[in-house]
Amino acid sequence: MFSETILLSLREIRRNLMRSSLTILGIVIGVAAVITMVTLGRGATAQVASDITKLGTNLLQVRPGQDRHGPGGTHSTGDMFKAKDAEAIAQEIFGLSAVAPIASKTIQSIYGNENWSTTVTGSTNAYLQVSNWLIESGRQFMESELRAGKAVCILGTTVRDKLFGGQNPIGATIRLGKLSCNVIGVLNSKGQSSFGTDQDDFVLIPLRMLQRRIAGNSDVSRILVSAQDGVSTKKVEQDIEQLMRQRRHILPGKDDDFHVRDMQELVSTMTGTTRVLTGLLGAVAAVSLLVGGIGIMNIMLVSVTERTREIGIRLAIGALERDVLMQFLVEAVVLSSFGGVIGIVLGISAAAVGAIVLAVPFIFDPGIIVIAFVFSAAVGVVFGYFPARQAGQMDPIEALRYE
Amino acid sequence: MKTTTSTQTGKHCLIELKGVTKVYGEGPAAMHALQGIDLRIGQGEFVAVMGPSGSGKSTCMNILGCLDTPSSGVHLFEGIDVGKLSRDERALLRRHYLGFVFQGFNLLNRTSALENVELPLIYRGTPAGERRVRALEALEAVGLTGWETHTPGELSGGQQQRVAIARAIVTNPKVLLADEPTGNLDSARSREIMKVLAAFNSERGITIAMVTHDADIAVYAKRIIRFFDGSIDSEEEKPGTD
């Protein structure tokens, strides 16, 4: 009897093919939108996580000053660090793989007729390690160059492209502001960060060179610390805080005038944000699914009215109220499930294309497909029930008289 | 023909109406469609119900067909008080014991003759194979072999009504209720339909109750009941005719 009902509903849907397709359009769009949004959102979340991981794993950042938000929040600026602070961290704290003192300045870089405003970062080879940079061509700094603050530089690919185009920059001399500087290497490309900034747009030079010849001081604006695998970043964070308090002579009970930030926390914060955004987008898309459900109810009501006579005939020859109710309910569910299936196929296709366009990974999740399908069928049940009940409760005499 | 007041035919009584009234609406606007009907229909009878429009004959047929219940009075079907049954119980009564033929044929459009005839068997839960065999038999009985796959739109009025009769008798009902079965047909087609109905009555013993306002059609029945203003005006029996 149930298979009869499904066959019957399929036949009925085929009979009104045009109308049926229009009816399920709402569901198709709704399901497709939900799947596209959620799939792309998951891709973006994964992208953000991997981008931040690219900044360096087990990474901690030490900065002078204190950012405190919330009620009574204050912003204090502490004194800049010195190169000695980084050395102290490297020597005294256990479980670190690299410590990179960093100072930077925005400056004009010039080669031949080309010039490009970029960030010059002064640091050591440790910077390459903590930030996961690889040398694409050329070499890293030599110990003697770092110590002497020699005028050598390693280019990010954006700077290389802007100044040299396709040419090989190794061995060439560029100008950074007024200084001549020998190019000894080029970094691999990291591309855009998930914050939308170009990570390849910078020039790396020895810290001493930046301090002495560009900035004219001995400041270090931040220190990047990377912990060894398996070492708790929490522990390292506490150790650094303790050490820096000592070195900066902060009395017990006084607030730090510097802060240590664990990048792992940043990862979870950022992925948390994209996850919330994904949820919101999915919710908006789900509203269109609801609208699609109302569309189904609308058409089912029209269909019930239009088929009043048929309902009358069925009731007269012995159909029970629930037989007729089931017939229309099954029809609504079959319709909406159809819409769900088409929407799933469309949504996945759209997400696959969108993933390429937005350059985020395409993450296929079977769970969301099951949920989408079940949900679309449920839409059919919910919105099909009212019209179906109306059909079942018709008075056969009235229904047979209906023109 | 003789006019009788006695309705007792001596046969097994299948349907009995006792003091049945039907009122539509309430208060001063109330319309008394039936005003105390007493009627007995025995097993194997062929009864024609006649009367002018608004005389209550269609209301009476709806009650006999268990589609409607009396406002007061008793409607017994095989001794069961139909008025006390639920909507679904009446539907089951219709499903298992009654067959309907309507003036407007009332076939499912865009559905083949065979499927139309199979429809009541579907609700009876008859397996597909048996359903098909019985539907084909029913169509053969009304002389429509070869037309099984045609939809109502492709059939003439007479043929459509024969499909409707096949649908009504495919379940071997105890009673066949026909409401103006020839109302939409010309006289030649009407006579064919009446012959088919009369044959089912005499050969298979199916009890038939038929509403008509056409005296030429009513002659096929064995008993004629005339309605007037919601009451039975007269009854006549025709012994010896078929």
Interface residues (C-beta under 8 A of the other chain):
Chain A: M1 E4 R15 R309 E310 G312 I313 R314 L315 A316 I317 G318 A319 L320 E321 R322 D323 P396 I397 L400
Chain B: N62 G65 L67 D68 R87 D88 A91 L92 R94 R95 H96 L98 G99 F100 F102 N106 L107 L108 N109 R110 L119 P120 I122 Y123 R124 G125 R167
